Amino acid sequence: MQIGVVFPQTELGGDVGAVRAYAQGVEQLGYAHLLTYDHVVGADPTIHQGWAGPYDVHTTFHEPFVLFGYIAALTALELVTGIIILPQRQTVLVAKQAAEVDLLTDGRFRLGVGLGWNAVEYEALGKDFSNRGARIEEQVALLRRLWTERTVTHDGPSERVTGAGLAPMPVQRPIPIWFGAASRRAYGRVGRFGDGWFPLMPPGPDLDEAKAVVDAAAIEAGRDPAAIGMEGRANWGPGDLDTMLDDVGQWRSAGATHLSINTMGTGLVSVDEHLAALAATAEGLGLTPP
């Protein structure tokens, strides 16, 4: 099971030095990948009365593709979007940005995609929130064509490309696409189209039920369920290392191929505190520095 980290988007602010120190620090501790969340804009709760989202206009988010271009020059980590909200972005531009990150990392990139929940963000980006589930399947198919074919012509319900292609092409052809999934329909989408997925529940009966849907959809589509990766998440808690290490073991037993350690939202206030927590975790996990 490959172990990485969740980049603490909301807690490092705009400090470029902190980004550099964090990325290089986690690599030196022996972690294999860095996973980043995505939000382009936040909603202003004074305008959107009754706003109940977990993030708002005050919450900091680096743009993942630009961030990864920077980190690619600093480390040899695998870089992962977990997830990019694909239907609110232009598909061909995402294909270009992902191909560039894949080149800069020499093929150490996974594109995690999902639907998102923030209608305010969709409106600001000029995309329809109501049909995002249907559109993402067409987008994924088009992405894979753009990463593997020199010239593409596609005329679908939401996307049109006429005799156009990317140059340079990515190292991985195609780049792996992983899905965030939190519904039965989304689990089916993972089984039919995904190279991997990010469950939003811990190991246990709910995960077993979700994975059964993924596996059944894969078999129905003529795919091997064992070839679909699964990335779990273990949350660090102050003074609770043994519990977190037990969570890691449960994910391994559940068949996770990847796992990310999350220190965001745990009361840590500086890059040094995040790295100290990850250092203790790395020692408990027996990670080996490069």
C-alpha angles and dihedrals in degrees: 000000000000113000125207140151140257110240106235095236097172098047109047095058118192096324105131091189090057091052091052094045092048097048094046091042096055091047091052089051091059102257114148105208144020120219122200133194123222136227122146098191136006128223121248107234091204089063099034099054115210092020108178103173119126091238133042142173091295095055115101121231126170113215103255101221094048090043091052092051087058096044092047088066092052106043146018093232121136106248121218134184108216087201137347109191093235105185092058091057134069107262099217092048090051088050090053095046093046092048090052093050089047090054094046091050094043091241098320097127137107121190109216112192136185146159102255127210105237113103090179090062092048091052092050090052094047097245132130113253096191100065100034094120094058093044097052093065092055090045093053092050091049093048091055092050092050091052095049109030126068093217127020133197115185130164110179139149094279107008133061127183122165119197097325136131147172126263125217097033121216124263091240111058099221110014110229113262118208125186134221105221134187106154139054091253090052092049089055089051090054091053094048100041114006131106086198144337144223111227115212095210134064125253112289140081095322092053091046090052093048092048091051089057090048092049094047092050091049093051091047089052092050094252132131109248090205089065092061112094124221126204121198130191129225120195120220117226128189111262092358103098095133092056092051092048088052089053089053090052091050091053090050090051090048090059101257113167093194136023134188126208111223121205096163117114094018099110098267112143107185140040089247091057092049091050092047090055091047091048091056090047093048090052091049090050094046094237116177119224115234 
